[in-house]
Amino acid sequence: MTVESLLSRLESVKQTGTGKWVARCPAHADKSPSLSITDTGTRTLIHCFAGCNAEAILTAAGLNWRDLYRDEWQAAKAAALAHLVKLPPVDPVALERRIIEIALSDLRAGKPLSIEDAARYELALERVKAAANG
Ligand SMILES: [Zn+2]
């Protein structure tokens, strides 16, 4: 989904620069625009200066995590990761293994990992190794 579709759901939208806007936050009674929206070209970053979390903002706008991504593949990956972090932490090592699997399936499919994903992948590797040693 494009940033324009998100902006069309918000009120008092004002462009502040290239790929940057402010708008009234839909997740709280916002009198002056305190929601910042940034379009990176592949995904949309949202931040409420009053402290609303991204999930609350998306829910109030009738959107979900996938809608922040322009590319379908990135959207699917974000949805998979968002689902994973919501699972109860019954077996933290299993979660780390799943993160490694997702990263590896990306790499096998020839999809480069984002910097964030690569860092998370490294962390998962360390945690699984630490669990095996401990
Ligand atoms: Zn807010």
Backbone and ligand atoms as CSV (ligand in chain L), in Angstrom:
chain,resi,resn,atom,element,x,y,z
A,1,MET,N,N,0.837,-1.191,0.000
A,1,MET,CA,C,0.000,0.000,0.000
A,1,MET,C,C,0.883,1.256,0.000
A,2,THR,N,N,0.428,2.301,-0.670
A,2,THR,CA,C,1.239,3.515,-0.780
A,2,THR,C,C,0.969,4.447,0.390
A,3,VAL,N,N,1.886,5.376,0.612
A,3,VAL,CA,C,1.729,6.326,1.713
A,3,VAL,C,C,0.480,7.185,1.492
A,4,GLU,N,N,0.115,7.415,0.215
A,4,GLU,CA,C,-1.063,8.229,-0.084
A,4,GLU,C,C,-2.329,7.605,0.490
A,5,SER,N,N,-2.417,6.262,0.455
A,5,SER,CA,C,-3.611,5.600,0.997
A,5,SER,C,C,-3.711,5.808,2.500
A,6,LEU,N,N,-2.544,5.840,3.165
A,6,LEU,CA,C,-2.549,6.106,4.609
A,6,LEU,C,C,-2.962,7.561,4.852
A,7,LEU,N,N,-2.356,8.480,4.101
A,7,LEU,CA,C,-2.642,9.907,4.288
A,7,LEU,C,C,-4.121,10.210,4.067
A,8,SER,N,N,-4.751,9.469,3.128
A,8,SER,CA,C,-6.160,9.723,2.825
A,8,SER,C,C,-7.060,9.357,3.996
A,9,ARG,N,N,-6.538,8.569,4.933
A,9,ARG,CA,C,-7.335,8.166,6.101
A,9,ARG,C,C,-7.117,9.081,7.303
A,10,LEU,N,N,-6.213,10.055,7.151
A,10,LEU,CA,C,-5.875,10.921,8.280
A,10,LEU,C,C,-6.439,12.325,8.074
A,11,GLU,N,N,-6.508,13.079,9.187
A,11,GLU,CA,C,-7.038,14.445,9.116
A,11,GLU,C,C,-5.913,15.458,9.333
A,12,SER,N,N,-6.141,16.666,8.795
A,12,SER,CA,C,-5.187,17.779,8.915
A,12,SER,C,C,-3.784,17.377,8.443
A,13,VAL,N,N,-3.732,16.727,7.307
A,13,VAL,CA,C,-2.440,16.291,6.761
A,13,VAL,C,C,-1.707,17.496,6.174
A,14,LYS,N,N,-0.443,17.645,6.548
A,14,LYS,CA,C,0.380,18.735,6.010
A,14,LYS,C,C,1.749,18.181,5.635
A,15,GLN,N,N,2.175,18.452,4.404
A,15,GLN,CA,C,3.496,17.987,3.989
A,15,GLN,C,C,4.558,18.903,4.588
A,16,THR,N,N,5.615,18.293,5.148
A,16,THR,CA,C,6.664,19.092,5.804
A,16,THR,C,C,7.996,18.968,5.087
A,17,GLY,N,N,8.065,18.114,4.086
A,17,GLY,CA,C,9.302,17.930,3.344
A,17,GLY,C,C,9.106,16.802,2.352
A,18,THR,N,N,10.175,16.392,1.682
A,18,THR,CA,C,10.071,15.312,0.714
A,18,THR,C,C,9.803,14.004,1.453
A,19,GLY,N,N,8.665,13.391,1.180
A,19,GLY,CA,C,8.318,12.134,1.832
A,19,GLY,C,C,8.002,12.262,3.305
A,20,LYS,N,N,7.703,13.484,3.748
A,20,LYS,CA,C,7.409,13.708,5.172
A,20,LYS,C,C,6.130,14.514,5.348
A,21,TRP,N,N,5.291,14.053,6.273
A,21,TRP,CA,C,4.037,14.731,6.560
A,21,TRP,C,C,3.783,14.743,8.060
A,22,VAL,N,N,2.881,15.613,8.498
A,22,VAL,CA,C,2.322,15.530,9.843
A,22,VAL,C,C,0.803,15.472,9.686
A,23,ALA,N,N,0.145,14.880,10.666
A,23,ALA,CA,C,-1.318,14.778,10.629
A,23,ALA,C,C,-1.816,14.615,12.053
A,24,ARG,N,N,-3.137,14.748,12.232
A,24,ARG,CA,C,-3.701,14.482,13.554
A,24,ARG,C,C,-3.674,12.983,13.798
A,25,CYS,N,N,-3.228,12.616,14.989
A,25,CYS,CA,C,-3.137,11.199,15.328
A,25,CYS,C,C,-4.538,10.642,15.561
A,26,PRO,N,N,-4.900,9.558,14.859
A,26,PRO,CA,C,-6.256,9.003,15.030
A,26,PRO,C,C,-6.424,8.230,16.344
A,27,ALA,N,N,-5.306,7.964,17.042
A,27,ALA,CA,C,-5.382,7.110,18.231
A,27,ALA,C,C,-5.607,7.880,19.531
A,28,HIS,N,N,-5.517,9.198,19.485
A,28,HIS,CA,C,-5.851,9.977,20.681
A,28,HIS,C,C,-6.521,11.284,20.249
A,29,ALA,N,N,-7.132,11.997,21.212
A,29,ALA,CA,C,-7.801,13.269,20.895
A,29,ALA,C,C,-6.720,14.299,20.581
A,30,ASP,N,N,-6.378,14.386,19.316
A,30,ASP,CA,C,-5.240,15.189,18.886
A,30,ASP,C,C,-5.715,16.536,18.342
A,31,LYS,N,N,-5.382,17.626,19.051
A,31,LYS,CA,C,-5.820,18.954,18.598
A,31,LYS,C,C,-4.869,19.520,17.558
A,32,SER,N,N,-3.557,19.387,17.832
A,32,SER,CA,C,-2.570,19.836,16.845
A,32,SER,C,C,-1.892,18.591,16.298
A,33,PRO,N,N,-1.522,18.615,15.026
A,33,PRO,CA,C,-0.962,17.380,14.438
A,33,PRO,C,C,0.266,16.874,15.195
A,34,SER,N,N,0.170,15.704,15.807
A,34,SER,CA,C,1.331,15.162,16.504
A,34,SER,C,C,1.785,13.832,15.925
A,35,LEU,N,N,1.193,13.481,14.783
A,35,LEU,CA,C,1.611,12.239,14.134
A,35,LEU,C,C,2.543,12.589,12.980
A,36,SER,N,N,3.739,12.014,12.989
A,36,SER,CA,C,4.626,12.234,11.849
A,36,SER,C,C,4.627,10.996,10.972
A,37,ILE,N,N,4.639,11.218,9.675
A,37,ILE,CA,C,4.599,10.138,8.694
A,37,ILE,C,C,5.787,10.336,7.758
A,38,THR,N,N,6.579,9.294,7.581
A,38,THR,CA,C,7.726,9.371,6.682
A,38,THR,C,C,7.657,8.222,5.688
A,39,ASP,N,N,7.802,8.560,4.422
A,39,ASP,CA,C,7.810,7.543,3.376
A,39,ASP,C,C,9.255,7.284,2.969
A,40,THR,N,N,9.771,6.084,3.238
A,40,THR,CA,C,11.158,5.774,2.917
A,40,THR,C,C,11.301,5.287,1.475
A,41,GLY,N,N,10.183,5.113,0.775
A,41,GLY,CA,C,10.238,4.581,-0.581
A,41,GLY,C,C,9.793,3.129,-0.609
A,42,THR,N,N,10.119,2.375,0.451
A,42,THR,CA,C,9.675,0.985,0.514
A,42,THR,C,C,8.700,0.763,1.661
A,43,ARG,N,N,8.808,1.621,2.697
A,43,ARG,CA,C,7.867,1.477,3.799
A,43,ARG,C,C,7.546,2.837,4.404
A,44,THR,N,N,6.469,2.851,5.180
A,44,THR,CA,C,6.025,4.079,5.818
A,44,THR,C,C,6.309,3.999,7.307
A,45,LEU,N,N,6.967,5.031,7.838
A,45,LEU,CA,C,7.237,5.090,9.272
A,45,LEU,C,C,6.237,6.050,9.899
A,46,ILE,N,N,5.645,5.648,11.039
A,46,ILE,CA,C,4.717,6.536,11.726
A,46,ILE,C,C,5.178,6.711,13.162
A,47,HIS,N,N,5.022,7.940,13.667
A,47,HIS,CA,C,5.416,8.215,15.049
A,47,HIS,C,C,4.501,9.271,15.635
A,48,CYS,N,N,3.888,8.929,16.782
A,48,CYS,CA,C,3.038,9.905,17.472
A,48,CYS,C,C,3.839,10.521,18.607
A,49,PHE,N,N,3.954,11.866,18.587
A,49,PHE,CA,C,4.747,12.547,19.615
A,49,PHE,C,C,4.041,12.565,20.965
A,50,ALA,N,N,2.759,12.205,21.007
A,50,ALA,CA,C,2.062,12.094,22.291
A,50,ALA,C,C,2.287,10.705,22.906
A,51,GLY,N,N,2.921,9.811,22.157
A,51,GLY,CA,C,3.298,8.519,22.714
A,51,GLY,C,C,2.427,7.332,22.338
A,52,CYS,N,N,1.483,7.501,21.418
A,52,CYS,CA,C,0.677,6.350,21.007
A,52,CYS,C,C,1.573,5.343,20.298
A,53,ASN,N,N,1.327,4.055,20.527
A,53,ASN,CA,C,2.154,3.089,19.805
A,53,ASN,C,C,1.608,2.882,18.400
A,54,ALA,N,N,2.473,2.365,17.547
A,54,ALA,CA,C,2.155,2.244,16.120
A,54,ALA,C,C,0.915,1.379,15.911
A,55,GLU,N,N,0.778,0.332,16.722
A,55,GLU,CA,C,-0.352,-0.574,16.551
A,55,GLU,C,C,-1.687,0.145,16.821
A,56,ALA,N,N,-1.692,0.992,17.873
A,56,ALA,CA,C,-2.913,1.744,18.212
A,56,ALA,C,C,-3.277,2.706,17.082
A,57,ILE,N,N,-2.254,3.333,16.499
A,57,ILE,CA,C,-2.480,4.286,15.405
A,57,ILE,C,C,-3.048,3.556,14.186
A,58,LEU,N,N,-2.447,2.411,13.859
A,58,LEU,CA,C,-2.898,1.636,12.700
A,58,LEU,C,C,-4.330,1.161,12.892
A,59,THR,N,N,-4.628,0.648,14.091
A,59,THR,CA,C,-5.974,0.153,14.381
A,59,THR,C,C,-6.997,1.271,14.238
A,60,ALA,N,N,-6.650,2.450,14.789
A,60,ALA,CA,C,-7.570,3.594,14.714
A,60,ALA,C,C,-7.793,4.031,13.268
A,61,ALA,N,N,-6.801,3.822,12.412
A,61,ALA,CA,C,-6.913,4.209,10.997
A,61,ALA,C,C,-7.505,3.071,10.159
A,62,GLY,N,N,-7.821,1.946,10.812
A,62,GLY,CA,C,-8.386,0.806,10.094
A,62,GLY,C,C,-7.368,0.079,9.238
A,63,LEU,N,N,-6.100,0.116,9.683
A,63,LEU,CA,C,-5.019,-0.506,8.915
A,63,LEU,C,C,-4.288,-1.531,9.769
A,64,ASN,N,N,-3.367,-2.268,9.152
A,64,ASN,CA,C,-2.503,-3.156,9.919
A,64,ASN,C,C,-1.063,-3.021,9.440
A,65,TRP,N,N,-0.169,-3.768,10.059
A,65,TRP,CA,C,1.262,-3.655,9.769
A,65,TRP,C,C,1.581,-3.766,8.287
A,66,ARG,N,N,0.894,-4.664,7.616
A,66,ARG,CA,C,1.187,-4.890,6.193
A,66,ARG,C,C,1.039,-3.620,5.379
A,67,ASP,N,N,0.096,-2.767,5.815
A,67,ASP,CA,C,-0.189,-1.559,5.036
A,67,ASP,C,C,0.949,-0.536,5.067
A,68,LEU,N,N,1.907,-0.742,5.961
A,68,LEU,CA,C,3.037,0.196,6.022
A,68,LEU,C,C,4.094,-0.126,4.970
A,69,TYR,N,N,3.931,-1.259,4.309
A,69,TYR,CA,C,4.933,-1.685,3.333
A,69,TYR,C,C,4.396,-1.552,1.923
A,70,ARG,N,N,5.234,-1.014,1.045
A,70,ARG,CA,C,4.808,-0.843,-0.335
A,70,ARG,C,C,4.921,-2.167,-1.084
A,71,ASP,N,N,5.961,-2.928,-0.763
A,71,ASP,CA,C,6.235,-4.160,-1.472
A,71,ASP,C,C,5.519,-5.332,-0.809
A,72,GLU,N,N,4.892,-6.193,-1.600
A,72,GLU,CA,C,4.114,-7.320,-1.069
A,72,GLU,C,C,4.971,-8.271,-0.238
A,73,TRP,N,N,6.196,-8.520,-0.716
A,73,TRP,CA,C,7.075,-9.441,-0.019
A,73,TRP,C,C,7.435,-8.900,1.373
A,74,GLN,N,N,7.800,-7.638,1.418
A,74,GLN,CA,C,8.139,-7.006,2.701
A,74,GLN,C,C,6.923,-7.024,3.620
A,75,ALA,N,N,5.734,-6.805,3.040
A,75,ALA,CA,C,4.503,-6.795,3.826
A,75,ALA,C,C,4.250,-8.173,4.439
A,76,ALA,N,N,4.450,-9.217,3.641
A,76,ALA,CA,C,4.227,-10.577,4.119
A,76,ALA,C,C,5.214,-10.910,5.238
A,77,LYS,N,N,6.452,-10.465,5.063
A,77,LYS,CA,C,7.484,-10.728,6.065
A,77,LYS,C,C,7.155,-10.003,7.370
A,78,ALA,N,N,6.728,-8.737,7.252
A,78,ALA,CA,C,6.383,-7.962,8.443
A,78,ALA,C,C,5.222,-8.612,9.182
A,79,ALA,N,N,4.253,-9.122,8.422
A,79,ALA,CA,C,3.091,-9.767,9.044
A,79,ALA,C,C,3.530,-11.036,9.770
A,80,ALA,N,N,4.444,-11.802,9.156
A,80,ALA,CA,C,4.931,-13.036,9.778
A,80,ALA,C,C,5.673,-12.719,11.072
A,81,LEU,N,N,6.514,-11.685,11.044
A,81,LEU,CA,C,7.277,-11.321,12.237
A,81,LEU,C,C,6.371,-10.747,13.327
A,82,ALA,N,N,5.376,-9.933,12.925
A,82,ALA,CA,C,4.449,-9.360,13.904
A,82,ALA,C,C,3.668,-10.479,14.590
A,83,HIS,N,N,3.315,-11.505,13.821
A,83,HIS,CA,C,2.601,-12.647,14.376
A,83,HIS,C,C,3.501,-13.389,15.369
A,84,LEU,N,N,4.764,-13.566,14.993
A,84,LEU,CA,C,5.709,-14.287,15.844
A,84,LEU,C,C,5.899,-13.617,17.196
A,85,VAL,N,N,6.063,-12.292,17.206
A,85,VAL,CA,C,6.335,-11.628,18.480
A,85,VAL,C,C,5.115,-11.652,19.387
A,86,LYS,N,N,3.914,-11.936,18.816
A,86,LYS,CA,C,2.705,-12.001,19.638
A,86,LYS,C,C,2.518,-13.379,20.268
A,87,LEU,N,N,3.235,-14.375,19.782
A,87,LEU,CA,C,3.090,-15.724,20.335
A,87,LEU,C,C,3.556,-15.744,21.784
A,88,PRO,N,N,2.909,-16.530,22.623
A,88,PRO,CA,C,3.361,-16.593,24.014
A,88,PRO,C,C,4.777,-17.148,24.096
A,89,PRO,N,N,5.613,-16.589,24.968
A,89,PRO,CA,C,7.019,-17.003,25.036
A,89,PRO,C,C,7.184,-18.338,25.769
A,90,VAL,N,N,6.549,-19.371,25.244
A,90,VAL,CA,C,6.624,-20.693,25.859
A,90,VAL,C,C,8.045,-21.243,25.688
A,91,ASP,N,N,8.517,-21.168,24.445
A,91,ASP,CA,C,9.847,-21.681,24.152
A,91,ASP,C,C,10.622,-20.619,23.374
A,92,PRO,N,N,11.382,-19.780,24.100
A,92,PRO,CA,C,12.074,-18.692,23.417
A,92,PRO,C,C,13.060,-19.179,22.351
A,93,VAL,N,N,13.652,-20.341,22.569
A,93,VAL,CA,C,14.614,-20.844,21.582
A,93,VAL,C,C,13.898,-21.205,20.274
A,94,ALA,N,N,12.677,-21.762,20.405
A,94,ALA,CA,C,11.899,-22.101,19.205
A,94,ALA,C,C,11.587,-20.846,18.400
A,95,LEU,N,N,11.299,-19.756,19.108
A,95,LEU,CA,C,11.022,-18.483,18.441
A,95,LEU,C,C,12.262,-18.011,17.673
A,96,GLU,N,N,13.414,-18.094,18.335
A,96,GLU,CA,C,14.666,-17.675,17.686
A,96,GLU,C,C,14.931,-18.539,16.452
A,97,ARG,N,N,14.652,-19.849,16.585
A,97,ARG,CA,C,14.857,-20.752,15.443
A,97,ARG,C,C,13.952,-20.376,14.277
A,98,ARG,N,N,12.715,-20.000,14.606
A,98,ARG,CA,C,11.748,-19.619,13.574
A,98,ARG,C,C,12.231,-18.352,12.855
A,99,ILE,N,N,12.771,-17.410,13.610
A,99,ILE,CA,C,13.295,-16.170,13.016
A,99,ILE,C,C,14.438,-16.503,12.057
A,100,ILE,N,N,15.297,-17.445,12.472
A,100,ILE,CA,C,16.404,-17.869,11.615
A,100,ILE,C,C,15.851,-18.499,10.336
A,101,GLU,N,N,14.836,-19.355,10.481
A,101,GLU,CA,C,14.221,-20.005,9.308
A,101,GLU,C,C,13.677,-18.978,8.318
A,102,ILE,N,N,12.984,-17.969,8.849
A,102,ILE,CA,C,12.406,-16.936,7.974
A,102,ILE,C,C,13.516,-16.192,7.233
A,103,ALA,N,N,14.578,-15.836,7.978
A,103,ALA,CA,C,15.699,-15.117,7.355
A,103,ALA,C,C,16.354,-15.978,6.283
A,104,LEU,N,N,16.544,-17.267,6.591
A,104,LEU,CA,C,17.194,-18.155,5.626
A,104,LEU,C,C,16.327,-18.358,4.384
A,105,SER,N,N,15.009,-18.450,4.582
A,105,SER,CA,C,14.148,-18.654,3.410
A,105,SER,C,C,14.180,-17.412,2.518
A,106,ASP,N,N,14.331,-16.241,3.131
A,106,ASP,CA,C,14.506,-15.008,2.358
A,106,ASP,C,C,15.791,-15.069,1.541
A,107,LEU,N,N,16.854,-15.444,2.222
A,107,LEU,CA,C,18.167,-15.464,1.567
A,107,LEU,C,C,18.171,-16.482,0.432
A,108,ARG,N,N,17.539,-17.646,0.690
A,108,ARG,CA,C,17.474,-18.681,-0.352
A,108,ARG,C,C,16.674,-18.195,-1.553
A,109,ALA,N,N,15.645,-17.371,-1.283
A,109,ALA,CA,C,14.813,-16.850,-2.368
A,109,ALA,C,C,15.502,-15.676,-3.074
A,110,GLY,N,N,16.730,-15.369,-2.632
A,110,GLY,CA,C,17.483,-14.288,-3.265
A,110,GLY,C,C,17.033,-12.906,-2.830
A,111,LYS,N,N,16.282,-12.852,-1.692
A,111,LYS,CA,C,15.829,-11.556,-1.179
A,111,LYS,C,C,16.803,-11.081,-0.113
A,112,PRO,N,N,17.428,-9.934,-0.312
A,112,PRO,CA,C,18.354,-9.445,0.711
A,112,PRO,C,C,17.598,-9.065,1.985
A,113,LEU,N,N,18.247,-9.254,3.123
A,113,LEU,CA,C,17.641,-8.859,4.395
A,113,LEU,C,C,17.852,-7.355,4.588
A,114,SER,N,N,16.881,-6.722,5.210
A,114,SER,CA,C,17.086,-5.317,5.568
A,114,SER,C,C,18.102,-5.283,6.709
A,115,ILE,N,N,18.626,-4.115,7.018
A,115,ILE,CA,C,19.606,-3.996,8.110
A,115,ILE,C,C,18.993,-4.473,9.431
A,116,GLU,N,N,17.725,-4.067,9.658
A,116,GLU,CA,C,17.012,-4.482,10.878
A,116,GLU,C,C,16.875,-6.000,10.948
A,117,ASP,N,N,16.466,-6.602,9.837
A,117,ASP,CA,C,16.262,-8.046,9.799
A,117,ASP,C,C,17.580,-8.791,9.977
A,118,ALA,N,N,18.646,-8.270,9.345
A,118,ALA,CA,C,19.952,-8.911,9.458
A,118,ALA,C,C,20.436,-8.868,10.909
A,119,ALA,N,N,20.203,-7.739,11.576
A,119,ALA,CA,C,20.612,-7.600,12.979
A,119,ALA,C,C,19.822,-8.574,13.853
A,120,ARG,N,N,18.521,-8.700,13.558
A,120,ARG,CA,C,17.675,-9.605,14.334
A,120,ARG,C,C,18.095,-11.059,14.106
A,121,TYR,N,N,18.478,-11.350,12.865
A,121,TYR,CA,C,18.942,-12.686,12.503
A,121,TYR,C,C,20.214,-13.033,13.274
A,122,GLU,N,N,21.171,-12.088,13.321
A,122,GLU,CA,C,22.417,-12.293,14.071
A,122,GLU,C,C,22.113,-12.565,15.549
A,123,LEU,N,N,21.181,-11.785,16.094
A,123,LEU,CA,C,20.807,-11.939,17.503
A,123,LEU,C,C,20.200,-13.323,17.748
A,124,ALA,N,N,19.357,-13.771,16.829
A,124,ALA,CA,C,18.723,-15.092,16.950
A,124,ALA,C,C,19.797,-16.188,16.932
A,125,LEU,N,N,20.768,-16.042,16.033
A,125,LEU,CA,C,21.855,-17.025,15.956
A,125,LEU,C,C,22.613,-17.111,17.279
A,126,GLU,N,N,22.926,-15.926,17.840
A,126,GLU,CA,C,23.640,-15.878,19.119
A,126,GLU,C,C,22.842,-16.540,20.233
A,127,ARG,N,N,21.537,-16.271,20.269
A,127,ARG,CA,C,20.687,-16.805,21.339
A,127,ARG,C,C,20.570,-18.325,21.251
A,128,VAL,N,N,20.440,-18.842,20.009
A,128,VAL,CA,C,20.324,-20.287,19.835
A,128,VAL,C,C,21.640,-20.958,20.235
A,129,LYS,N,N,22.756,-20.309,19.846
A,129,LYS,CA,C,24.072,-20.845,20.192
A,129,LYS,C,C,24.261,-20.836,21.722
A,130,ALA,N,N,23.865,-19.734,22.362
A,130,ALA,CA,C,24.000,-19.614,23.814
A,130,ALA,C,C,23.155,-20.675,24.518
A,131,ALA,N,N,21.941,-20.923,23.988
A,131,ALA,CA,C,21.058,-21.917,24.584
A,131,ALA,C,C,21.653,-23.321,24.437
A,132,ALA,N,N,22.289,-23.590,23.292
A,132,ALA,CA,C,22.898,-24.900,23.053
A,132,ALA,C,C,24.090,-25.131,23.972
A,133,ASN,N,N,24.821,-24.040,24.265
A,133,ASN,CA,C,26.002,-24.155,25.118
A,133,ASN,C,C,25.643,-24.205,26.601
A,134,GLY,N,N,24.521,-23.533,26.945
A,134,GLY,CA,C,24.154,-23.460,28.348
A,134,GLY,C,C,23.292,-24.647,28.701
L,1,ZN,ZN,ZN,-1.371,9.700,19.291
